[in-house]
Amino acid sequence: MEVKGGESVRSNDRQQQIINLLCQRRSDTVQNLAAELGVCERTIRRDIEELTLNYPLETVRGRYGGGVRMANWYFQDRPKLSPKQTALLKRLAVGLHGEDLDEMNQILARFAS
């Protein structure tokens, strides 16, 4: 019973390492992740399959066991605007039109709390 609990903890730690690495690198091969984390490729594939339920990961078929990518828009611990900053940008957005307004709305959607 202790083995399963210990293995579960290791699995969670490994999965968090995978997310951290992919947030830094944006993509990597299954083969490289397996070698770096000291597990077999099948373990990495299982971890990735589980992680796709909660993270925007995309698997890619390839020559050397394929790879995995983190969605371009996803970042861990993404900086957020304070309520005061958000209010200022919303006031400034009133005077914007067209592409400038679209860009401001994207900034607000991405960084506002």
MMTF fields as JSON, N, C-alpha, C and O atoms, coordinates in Angstrom:
{
  "mmtfVersion": "1.0.0",
  "mmtfProducer": "UNKNOWN",
  "numBonds": 451,
  "numAtoms": 452,
  "numGroups": 113,
  "numChains": 1,
  "numModels": 1,
  "chainsPerModel": [1],
  "groupsPerChain": [113],
  "chainIdList": ["A"],
  "bondAtomList": [4, 2, 8, 6, 12, 10, 16, 14, 20, 18, 24, 22, 28, 26, 32, 30, 36, 34, 40, 38, 44, 42, 48, 46, 52, 50, 56, 54, 60, 58, 64, 62, 68, 66, 72, 70, 76, 74, 80, 78, 84, 82, 88, 86, 92, 90, 96, 94, 100, 98, 104, 102, 108, 106, 112, 110, 116, 114, 120, 118, 124, 122, 128, 126, 132, 130, 136, 134, 140, 138, 144, 142, 148, 146, 152, 150, 156, 154, 160, 158, 164, 162, 168, 166, 172, 170, 176, 174, 180, 178, 184, 182, 188, 186, 192, 190, 196, 194, 200, 198, 204, 202, 208, 206, 212, 210, 216, 214, 220, 218, 224, 222, 228, 226, 232, 230, 236, 234, 240, 238, 244, 242, 248, 246, 252, 250, 256, 254, 260, 258, 264, 262, 268, 266, 272, 270, 276, 274, 280, 278, 284, 282, 288, 286, 292, 290, 296, 294, 300, 298, 304, 302, 308, 306, 312, 310, 316, 314, 320, 318, 324, 322, 328, 326, 332, 330, 336, 334, 340, 338, 344, 342, 348, 346, 352, 350, 356, 354, 360, 358, 364, 362, 368, 366, 372, 370, 376, 374, 380, 378, 384, 382, 388, 386, 392, 390, 396, 394, 400, 398, 404, 402, 408, 406, 412, 410, 416, 414, 420, 418, 424, 422, 428, 426, 432, 430, 436, 434, 440, 438, 444, 442, 448, 446],
  "bondOrderList": [1, 1, 1, 1, 1, 1, 1, 1, 1, 1, 1, 1, 1, 1, 1, 1, 1, 1, 1, 1, 1, 1, 1, 1, 1, 1, 1, 1, 1, 1, 1, 1, 1, 1, 1, 1, 1, 1, 1, 1, 1, 1, 1, 1, 1, 1, 1, 1, 1, 1, 1, 1, 1, 1, 1, 1, 1, 1, 1, 1, 1, 1, 1, 1, 1, 1, 1, 1, 1, 1, 1, 1, 1, 1, 1, 1, 1, 1, 1, 1, 1, 1, 1, 1, 1, 1, 1, 1, 1, 1, 1, 1, 1, 1, 1, 1, 1, 1, 1, 1, 1, 1, 1, 1, 1, 1, 1, 1, 1, 1, 1, 1],
  "groupList": [{"groupName": "MET", "atomNameList": ["N", "CA", "C", "O"], "elementList": ["N", "C", "C", "O"], "formalChargeList": [0, 0, 0, 0], "bondAtomList": [1, 0, 2, 1, 3, 2], "bondOrderList": [1, 1, 2], "singleLetterCode": "M", "chemCompType": "L-PEPTIDE LINKING"}, {"groupName": "GLU", "atomNameList": ["N", "CA", "C", "O"], "elementList": ["N", "C", "C", "O"], "formalChargeList": [0, 0, 0, 0], "bondAtomList": [1, 0, 2, 1, 3, 2], "bondOrderList": [1, 1, 2], "singleLetterCode": "E", "chemCompType": "L-PEPTIDE LINKING"}, {"groupName": "VAL", "atomNameList": ["N", "CA", "C", "O"], "elementList": ["N", "C", "C", "O"], "formalChargeList": [0, 0, 0, 0], "bondAtomList": [1, 0, 2, 1, 3, 2], "bondOrderList": [1, 1, 2], "singleLetterCode": "V", "chemCompType": "L-PEPTIDE LINKING"}, {"groupName": "LYS", "atomNameList": ["N", "CA", "C", "O"], "elementList": ["N", "C", "C", "O"], "formalChargeList": [0, 0, 0, 0], "bondAtomList": [1, 0, 2, 1, 3, 2], "bondOrderList": [1, 1, 2], "singleLetterCode": "K", "chemCompType": "L-PEPTIDE LINKING"}, {"groupName": "GLY", "atomNameList": ["N", "CA", "C", "O"], "elementList": ["N", "C", "C", "O"], "formalChargeList": [0, 0, 0, 0], "bondAtomList": [1, 0, 2, 1, 3, 2], "bondOrderList": [1, 1, 2], "singleLetterCode": "G", "chemCompType": "PEPTIDE LINKING"}, {"groupName": "SER", "atomNameList": ["N", "CA", "C", "O"], "elementList": ["N", "C", "C", "O"], "formalChargeList": [0, 0, 0, 0], "bondAtomList": [1, 0, 2, 1, 3, 2], "bondOrderList": [1, 1, 2], "singleLetterCode": "S", "chemCompType": "L-PEPTIDE LINKING"}, {"groupName": "ARG", "atomNameList": ["N", "CA", "C", "O"], "elementList": ["N", "C", "C", "O"], "formalChargeList": [0, 0, 0, 0], "bondAtomList": [1, 0, 2, 1, 3, 2], "bondOrderList": [1, 1, 2], "singleLetterCode": "R", "chemCompType": "L-PEPTIDE LINKING"}, {"groupName": "ASN", "atomNameList": ["N", "CA", "C", "O"], "elementList": ["N", "C", "C", "O"], "formalChargeList": [0, 0, 0, 0], "bondAtomList": [1, 0, 2, 1, 3, 2], "bondOrderList": [1, 1, 2], "singleLetterCode": "N", "chemCompType": "L-PEPTIDE LINKING"}, {"groupName": "ASP", "atomNameList": ["N", "CA", "C", "O"], "elementList": ["N", "C", "C", "O"], "formalChargeList": [0, 0, 0, 0], "bondAtomList": [1, 0, 2, 1, 3, 2], "bondOrderList": [1, 1, 2], "singleLetterCode": "D", "chemCompType": "L-PEPTIDE LINKING"}, {"groupName": "GLN", "atomNameList": ["N", "CA", "C", "O"], "elementList": ["N", "C", "C", "O"], "formalChargeList": [0, 0, 0, 0], "bondAtomList": [1, 0, 2, 1, 3, 2], "bondOrderList": [1, 1, 2], "singleLetterCode": "Q", "chemCompType": "L-PEPTIDE LINKING"}, {"groupName": "ILE", "atomNameList": ["N", "CA", "C", "O"], "elementList": ["N", "C", "C", "O"], "formalChargeList": [0, 0, 0, 0], "bondAtomList": [1, 0, 2, 1, 3, 2], "bondOrderList": [1, 1, 2], "singleLetterCode": "I", "chemCompType": "L-PEPTIDE LINKING"}, {"groupName": "LEU", "atomNameList": ["N", "CA", "C", "O"], "elementList": ["N", "C", "C", "O"], "formalChargeList": [0, 0, 0, 0], "bondAtomList": [1, 0, 2, 1, 3, 2], "bondOrderList": [1, 1, 2], "singleLetterCode": "L", "chemCompType": "L-PEPTIDE LINKING"}, {"groupName": "CYS", "atomNameList": ["N", "CA", "C", "O"], "elementList": ["N", "C", "C", "O"], "formalChargeList": [0, 0, 0, 0], "bondAtomList": [1, 0, 2, 1, 3, 2], "bondOrderList": [1, 1, 2], "singleLetterCode": "C", "chemCompType": "L-PEPTIDE LINKING"}, {"groupName": "THR", "atomNameList": ["N", "CA", "C", "O"], "elementList": ["N", "C", "C", "O"], "formalChargeList": [0, 0, 0, 0], "bondAtomList": [1, 0, 2, 1, 3, 2], "bondOrderList": [1, 1, 2], "singleLetterCode": "T", "chemCompType": "L-PEPTIDE LINKING"}, {"groupName": "ALA", "atomNameList": ["N", "CA", "C", "O"], "elementList": ["N", "C", "C", "O"], "formalChargeList": [0, 0, 0, 0], "bondAtomList": [1, 0, 2, 1, 3, 2], "bondOrderList": [1, 1, 2], "singleLetterCode": "A", "chemCompType": "L-PEPTIDE LINKING"}, {"groupName": "TYR", "atomNameList": ["N", "CA", "C", "O"], "elementList": ["N", "C", "C", "O"], "formalChargeList": [0, 0, 0, 0], "bondAtomList": [1, 0, 2, 1, 3, 2], "bondOrderList": [1, 1, 2], "singleLetterCode": "Y", "chemCompType": "L-PEPTIDE LINKING"}, {"groupName": "PRO", "atomNameList": ["N", "CA", "C", "O"], "elementList": ["N", "C", "C", "O"], "formalChargeList": [0, 0, 0, 0], "bondAtomList": [1, 0, 2, 1, 3, 2], "bondOrderList": [1, 1, 2], "singleLetterCode": "P", "chemCompType": "L-PEPTIDE LINKING"}, {"groupName": "TRP", "atomNameList": ["N", "CA", "C", "O"], "elementList": ["N", "C", "C", "O"], "formalChargeList": [0, 0, 0, 0], "bondAtomList": [1, 0, 2, 1, 3, 2], "bondOrderList": [1, 1, 2], "singleLetterCode": "W", "chemCompType": "L-PEPTIDE LINKING"}, {"groupName": "PHE", "atomNameList": ["N", "CA", "C", "O"], "elementList": ["N", "C", "C", "O"], "formalChargeList": [0, 0, 0, 0], "bondAtomList": [1, 0, 2, 1, 3, 2], "bondOrderList": [1, 1, 2], "singleLetterCode": "F", "chemCompType": "L-PEPTIDE LINKING"}, {"groupName": "HIS", "atomNameList": ["N", "CA", "C", "O"], "elementList": ["N", "C", "C", "O"], "formalChargeList": [0, 0, 0, 0], "bondAtomList": [1, 0, 2, 1, 3, 2], "bondOrderList": [1, 1, 2], "singleLetterCode": "H", "chemCompType": "L-PEPTIDE LINKING"}],
  "groupTypeList": [0, 1, 2, 3, 4, 4, 1, 5, 2, 6, 5, 7, 8, 6, 9, 9, 9, 10, 10, 7, 11, 11, 12, 9, 6, 6, 5, 8, 13, 2, 9, 7, 11, 14, 14, 1, 11, 4, 2, 12, 1, 6, 13, 10, 6, 6, 8, 10, 1, 1, 11, 13, 11, 7, 15, 16, 11, 1, 13, 2, 6, 4, 6, 15, 4, 4, 4, 2, 6, 0, 14, 7, 17, 15, 18, 9, 8, 6, 16, 3, 11, 5, 16, 3, 9, 13, 14, 11, 11, 3, 6, 11, 14, 2, 4, 11, 19, 4, 1, 8, 11, 8, 1, 0, 7, 9, 10, 11, 14, 6, 18, 14, 5],
  "groupIdList": [1, 2, 3, 4, 5, 6, 7, 8, 9, 10, 11, 12, 13, 14, 15, 16, 17, 18, 19, 20, 21, 22, 23, 24, 25, 26, 27, 28, 29, 30, 31, 32, 33, 34, 35, 36, 37, 38, 39, 40, 41, 42, 43, 44, 45, 46, 47, 48, 49, 50, 51, 52, 53, 54, 55, 56, 57, 58, 59, 60, 61, 62, 63, 64, 65, 66, 67, 68, 69, 70, 71, 72, 73, 74, 75, 76, 77, 78, 79, 80, 81, 82, 83, 84, 85, 86, 87, 88, 89, 90, 91, 92, 93, 94, 95, 96, 97, 98, 99, 100, 101, 102, 103, 104, 105, 106, 107, 108, 109, 110, 111, 112, 113],
  "secStructList": [7, 2, 2, 2, 2, 2, 2, 2, 2, 2, 2, 2, 2, 2, 2, 2, 2, 2, 2, 2, 2, 2, 2, 2, 2, 1, 3, 3, 3, 2, 2, 2, 2, 2, 2, 2, 2, 6, 1, 7, 2, 2, 2, 2, 2, 2, 2, 2, 2, 2, 2, 6, 6, 6, 1, 7, 3, 3, 3, 3, 7, 7, 6, 6, 1, 7, 3, 3, 3, 3, 7, 6, 6, 7, 7, 6, 6, 7, 7, 7, 7, 7, 2, 2, 2, 2, 2, 2, 2, 2, 2, 2, 2, 6, 6, 7, 7, 2, 2, 2, 2, 2, 2, 2, 2, 2, 2, 2, 2, 2, 2, 7, 7],
  "xCoordList": [0.819, 0.0, 0.869, 0.553, 1.951, 2.841, 3.504, 3.755, 3.783, 4.419, 3.528, 3.996, 2.24, 1.318, 1.276, 1.326, 1.186, 1.158, 2.426, 2.378, 3.564, 4.837, 4.943, 5.463, 4.44, 4.483, 3.59, 3.939, 2.448, 1.534, 2.191, 2.05, 2.901, 3.598, 4.66, 4.786, 5.413, 6.438, 5.802, 6.333, 4.67, 3.962, 3.532, 3.703, 2.974, 2.557, 3.747, 3.666, 4.848, 6.06, 6.58, 6.957, 6.596, 7.087, 6.189, 6.682, 4.886, 3.961, 4.141, 4.053, 4.39, 4.641, 5.945, 6.043, 6.944, 8.205, 7.975, 8.55, 7.147, 6.838, 6.207, 6.604, 5.226, 4.573, 5.582, 5.597, 6.415, 7.429, 8.37, 8.669, 8.833, 9.744, 9.07, 9.676, 7.822, 7.122, 6.763, 6.694, 6.536, 6.289, 7.559, 7.482, 8.712, 9.986, 10.354, 10.718, 10.259, 10.737, 9.672, 9.997, 8.418, 7.248, 7.023, 5.876, 8.078, 7.899, 9.127, 10.206, 8.926, 10.036, 9.613, 8.434, 10.587, 10.263, 9.966, 10.451, 9.171, 8.884, 10.188, 10.432, 11.008, 12.292, 13.171, 13.754, 13.266, 14.093, 13.53, 14.281, 12.209, 11.59, 11.825, 12.123, 11.688, 11.894, 13.331, 13.559, 14.293, 15.698, 15.998, 16.694, 15.475, 15.746, 15.131, 15.717, 13.944, 13.248, 13.517, 13.021, 14.296, 14.702, 13.596, 13.562, 12.687, 11.595, 11.498, 12.163, 10.673, 10.521, 9.552, 8.78, 9.616, 8.763, 7.282, 6.457, 6.956, 5.554, 5.03, 3.88, 5.862, 5.471, 5.2, 4.218, 6.068, 5.868, 4.573, 3.813, 4.32, 3.073, 1.841, 0.862, 1.895, 0.77, 0.602, -0.515, 1.714, 1.651, 1.045, 0.19, 1.486, 0.985, -0.504, -1.267, -0.908, -2.333, -3.156, -4.225, -2.652, -3.343, -3.301, -4.29, -2.163, -2.01, -2.891, -3.291, -3.194, -4.033, -5.446, -6.178, -5.831, -7.152, -7.213, -8.292, -6.063, -6.033, -5.148, -5.179, -4.368, -3.444, -3.593, -3.935, -3.336, -3.468, -2.235, -1.44, -2.093, -0.974, -1.425, -2.573, -0.515, -0.784, 0.307, 1.495, -0.103, 0.886, 1.136, 0.245, 2.371, 2.798, 3.462, 4.347, 3.037, 3.693, 5.017, 5.158, 5.982, 7.281, 8.143, 7.781, 9.287, 10.237, 10.734, 10.836, 11.038, 11.707, 10.754, 11.064, 9.618, 8.663, 7.688, 6.842, 7.792, 6.865, 7.243, 8.283, 6.372, 6.656, 5.387, 4.285, 5.578, 4.455, 4.745, 5.884, 3.677, 3.8, 2.816, 1.717, 3.23, 2.343, 1.73, 2.423, 0.443, -0.219, 0.518, 0.969, 0.63, 1.372, 0.84, 1.601, -0.442, -1.052, -0.924, -1.188, -0.529, -0.514, 0.835, 1.885, 0.786, 1.973, 1.609, 0.555, 2.471, 2.26, 2.556, 3.417, 1.84, 2.077, 2.143, 3.01, 1.217, 1.146, 0.932, 0.103, 1.67, 1.461, 0.052, -0.483, -0.528, -1.883, -1.85, -1.019, -2.775, -2.925, -3.672, -4.547, -3.316, -4.054, -5.406, -5.568, -6.37, -7.661, -7.502, -8.227, -6.559, -6.313, -5.779, -6.207, -4.853, -4.307, -5.389, -5.47, -6.212, -7.298, -8.271, -8.685, -8.634, -9.558, -8.971, -9.684, -7.683, -7.029, -7.078, -7.425, -6.738, -6.753, -8.162, -8.334, -9.158, -10.543, -10.941, -11.648, -10.491, -10.785, -10.088, -10.671, -8.859, -8.118, -8.719, -8.67, -9.279, -9.848, -11.037, -11.332, -11.724, -12.9, -12.534, -13.343, -11.326, -10.899, -10.279, -9.84, -10.235, -9.605, -10.635, -11.816, -10.158, -11.027, -10.26, -9.029, -10.986, -10.405, -9.401, -9.652, -8.244, -7.209, -6.673, -6.358, -6.572, -6.076, -7.02, -6.575, -8.315, -9.301, -9.246, -9.318, -9.118, -8.998, -7.78, -7.855, -6.663, -5.425, -5.586, -5.153, -6.212, -6.436, -7.336, -7.087, -8.369, -9.263, -8.53, -8.806, -7.601, -6.809, -5.896, -5.727, -5.315, -4.467, -5.287, -4.866, -6.455, -7.318, -7.758, -7.775, -8.113, -8.551, -7.421, -7.657, -6.215, -5.082, -4.537, -4.128, -4.533, -3.84, -4.717, -4.247, -5.973, -6.838, -7.246, -7.41, -7.406, -7.749, -9.139, -9.579],
  "yCoordList": [-1.192, 0.0, 1.264, 2.236, 1.249, 2.399, 2.638, 3.781, 1.564, 1.698, 2.492, 3.392, 2.156, 2.884, 4.356, 5.215, 4.658, 6.051, 6.785, 7.917, 6.126, 6.719, 6.925, 7.938, 5.946, 6.046, 7.173, 7.884, 7.337, 8.411, 9.772, 10.673, 9.91, 11.164, 11.397, 12.505, 10.373, 10.51, 10.872, 11.693, 10.262, 10.544, 12.007, 12.673, 12.506, 13.909, 14.849, 15.853, 14.525, 15.343, 15.341, 16.385, 14.175, 14.048, 14.835, 15.53, 14.725, 15.453, 16.961, 17.701, 17.415, 18.842, 19.249, 20.344, 18.376, 18.654, 18.758, 19.626, 17.887, 17.927, 19.269, 19.905, 19.701, 20.987, 22.127, 23.012, 22.116, 23.171, 23.21, 24.282, 22.042, 21.983, 22.486, 23.227, 22.086, 22.505, 23.991, 24.629, 24.539, 25.98, 26.758, 27.852, 26.207, 26.852, 26.645, 27.595, 25.407, 25.045, 25.181, 25.344, 25.117, 25.15, 23.829, 23.497, 23.058, 21.733, 20.877, 21.383, 19.57, 18.639, 17.281, 17.046, 16.392, 15.04, 14.166, 14.421, 13.147, 12.173, 11.501, 11.268, 11.198, 10.541, 11.386, 10.86, 12.666, 13.547, 13.688, 13.642, 13.859, 13.971, 12.701, 12.767, 11.549, 10.273, 10.159, 9.761, 10.51, 10.433, 11.409, 11.066, 12.611, 13.63, 13.291, 13.571, 12.685, 12.371, 10.949, 10.551, 10.189, 8.859, 7.821, 6.942, 7.923, 6.952, 6.519, 7.085, 5.517, 5.056, 5.976, 6.726, 5.895, 6.723, 6.448, 7.36, 5.199, 4.854, 5.606, 6.044, 5.755, 6.496, 7.959, 8.539, 8.55, 9.942, 10.072, 11.018, 9.135, 9.185, 9.098, 9.813, 8.228, 8.121, 9.427, 9.909, 9.986, 11.259, 12.353, 13.117, 12.42, 13.443, 13.246, 14.211, 12.008, 11.719, 12.229, 12.813, 12.005, 12.474, 14.001, 14.629, 14.589, 16.042, 16.794, 17.928, 16.175, 16.856, 17.115, 17.914, 16.464, 16.717, 18.082, 18.658, 18.603, 19.867, 20.949, 22.096, 20.599, 21.558, 21.515, 20.475, 22.647, 22.7, 22.131, 22.872, 20.818, 20.134, 19.549, 19.132, 19.524, 18.923, 17.903, 18.221, 16.683, 15.662, 15.692, 15.992, 15.373, 15.428, 14.107, 13.642, 13.508, 12.275, 12.627, 13.669, 11.741, 12.015, 10.785, 9.708, 10.975, 9.89, 9.25, 8.026, 10.051, 9.554, 9.488, 9.99, 8.882, 8.718, 9.863, 9.854, 10.85, 11.974, 12.979, 12.876, 13.946, 15.002, 15.571, 15.075, 16.618, 17.287, 18.788, 19.216, 19.579, 21.038, 21.628, 21.111, 22.708, 23.493, 24.568, 25.15, 24.831, 25.877, 27.205, 27.534, 27.958, 29.223, 30.212, 30.999, 30.173, 31.161, 30.8, 31.645, 29.583, 29.152, 29.418, 29.053, 30.056, 30.279, 30.049, 30.492, 29.363, 29.184, 30.495, 31.265, 30.732, 31.926, 33.187, 34.042, 33.278, 34.416, 35.698, 35.722, 36.758, 38.011, 38.546, 38.416, 39.138, 39.679, 41.168, 41.649, 41.88, 43.302, 43.491, 42.702, 44.54, 44.874, 45.465, 45.877, 45.515, 46.139, 47.589, 48.045, 48.306, 49.704, 49.784, 50.64, 48.901, 48.873, 48.491, 49.07, 47.519, 47.088, 48.234, 48.465, 48.947, 50.077, 51.155, 51.72, 51.442, 52.439, 52.018, 52.823, 50.782, 50.309, 50.338, 50.644, 50.025, 50.084, 51.52, 51.762, 52.474, 53.889, 54.322, 55.038, 53.894, 54.247, 53.587, 54.154, 52.404, 51.658, 52.376, 52.173, 53.211, 53.927, 54.778, 54.927, 55.334, 56.181, 55.424, 56.042, 54.132, 53.331, 52.805, 52.674, 52.507, 51.965, 50.918, 50.897, 50.066, 49.102, 48.163, 47.563, 48.051, 47.117, 47.467, 46.579, 48.769, 49.176, 48.702, 48.228, 48.834, 48.372, 46.852, 46.325, 46.156, 44.692, 44.269, 43.349, 44.948, 44.622, 44.885, 44.083, 46.013, 46.334, 45.28, 44.863, 44.854, 43.821, 42.501, 41.785, 42.178, 40.957, 41.059, 40.091, 42.232, 42.449, 42.285, 41.613, 42.901, 42.798, 41.357, 40.894, 40.655, 39.26, 38.383, 37.455, 38.675, 37.832, 38.134, 37.224, 39.416, 39.782, 40.337, 40.485, 40.648, 41.194, 40.077, 38.928, 40.413, 39.413, 38.869, 38.022],
  "zCoordList": [0.0, 0.0, 0.0, -0.686, 0.762, 0.812, -0.541, -0.923, -1.255, -2.561, -3.503, -4.2, -3.522, -4.393, -4.027, -4.907, -2.738, -2.306, -2.707, -3.187, -2.506, -2.885, -4.379, -4.846, -5.129, -6.577, -7.066, -8.009, -6.432, -6.788, -6.581, -7.408, -5.483, -5.213, -6.276, -6.796, -6.599, -7.636, -8.967, -9.714, -9.261, -10.502, -10.552, -11.573, -9.448, -9.4, -9.545, -10.253, -8.877, -8.987, -10.422, -10.955, -11.036, -12.408, -13.366, -14.255, -13.183, -14.049, -13.895, -14.875, -12.679, -12.475, -13.153, -13.708, -13.109, -13.801, -15.307, -15.964, -15.851, -17.284, -17.636, -18.612, -16.849, -17.104, -17.008, -17.864, -15.987, -15.835, -17.035, -17.561, -17.464, -18.61, -19.882, -20.657, -20.099, -21.314, -21.283, -22.334, -20.117, -20.019, -20.364, -20.923, -20.039, -20.363, -21.826, -22.519, -22.293, -23.634, -24.715, -25.891, -24.328, -25.199, -25.921, -26.222, -26.213, -26.82, -26.528, -26.221, -26.634, -26.42, -26.96, -27.225, -27.121, -27.564, -26.352, -25.249, -26.574, -25.524, -25.108, -23.924, -26.086, -25.828, -24.898, -23.95, -25.162, -24.341, -22.927, -21.952, -22.813, -21.487, -20.669, -19.477, -21.321, -20.629, -20.119, -18.977, -20.968, -20.567, -19.433, -18.477, -19.544, -18.532, -17.175, -16.13, -17.206, -15.959, -15.467, -14.413, -16.222, -15.78, -15.778, -14.916, -16.745, -16.873, -18.33, -19.198, -18.592, -19.97, -20.73, -20.132, -22.053, -22.902, -22.65, -22.698, -22.386, -22.111, -20.884, -20.872, -19.862, -18.657, -19.006, -18.543, -19.819, -20.238, -21.031, -20.827, -21.927, -22.716, -21.814, -22.024, -20.821, -19.866, -19.09, -18.903, -18.644, -17.921, -18.802, -18.353, -20.039, -20.954, -21.207, -21.239, -21.385, -21.586, -20.4, -20.581, -19.203, -18.0, -17.902, -17.525, -18.241, -18.144, -19.139, -18.876, -20.276, -21.274, -20.759, -21.345, -19.69, -19.108, -18.426, -18.288, -17.999, -17.259, -17.866, -17.421, -18.866, -19.469, -20.986, -21.547, -21.654, -23.113, -23.823, -24.401, -23.77, -24.416, -25.742, -25.897, -26.686, -27.988, -28.271, -28.223, -28.566, -28.904, -30.405, -31.2, -30.766, -32.156, -32.503, -31.785, -33.595, -34.043, -34.692, -35.333, -34.515, -35.107, -35.174, -34.701, -35.771, -35.988, -34.71, -34.622, -33.738, -32.54, -31.356, -30.275, -31.555, -30.473, -30.334, -29.44, -31.208, -31.162, -30.098, -29.447, -29.944, -28.989, -28.41, -28.64, -27.66, -27.014, -26.994, -26.806, -27.194, -27.184, -26.193, -25.992, -25.589, -24.741, -25.636, -26.469, -25.47, -26.251, -26.066, -24.969, -27.16, -27.131, -26.103, -25.542, -25.861, -24.962, -23.485, -22.63, -23.164, -21.769, -21.111, -21.64, -19.955, -19.142, -17.688, -17.232, -16.961, -15.529, -14.827, -15.252, -13.76, -12.948, -13.804, -13.622, -14.725, -15.631, -14.822, -13.912, -15.146, -14.422, -14.677, -15.778, -13.662, -13.786, -13.481, -12.71, -14.106, -13.834, -12.523, -12.168, -11.819, -10.603, -11.013, -12.161, -10.106, -10.433, -10.895, -11.779, -10.299, -10.682, -12.12, -12.894, -12.471, -13.828, -14.838, -15.922, -14.475, -15.356, -15.602, -16.738, -14.552, -14.688, -15.596, -16.425, -15.447, -16.294, -17.758, -18.622, -18.043, -19.428, -20.015, -21.194, -19.211, -19.693, -20.017, -20.995, -19.2, -19.493, -20.779, -21.593, -20.96, -22.173, -23.41, -24.502, -23.246, -24.378, -24.997, -26.175, -24.225, -24.732, -25.948, -26.864, -25.963, -27.077, -28.239, -29.209, -28.163, -29.223, -30.211, -29.893, -31.422, -32.466, -33.27, -33.266, -33.947, -34.879, -34.243, -33.199, -34.908, -34.455, -33.067, -32.275, -32.777, -31.456, -30.351, -29.306, -30.588, -29.604, -29.459, -28.349, -30.584, -30.539, -29.721, -28.907, -29.947, -29.222, -27.724, -26.896, -27.385, -25.97, -25.322, -24.191, -26.026, -25.486, -25.275, -24.312, -26.167, -26.001, -24.777, -24.036, -24.574, -23.394, -22.123, -21.18, -22.109, -20.93, -20.686, -19.546, -21.753, -21.605, -21.079, -20.306, -21.493, -21.114, -19.72, -18.999, -19.342, -18.106, -16.993, -15.865, -17.278, -16.224, -15.269, -15.681, -14.013, -12.986, -13.17, -12.392]
}
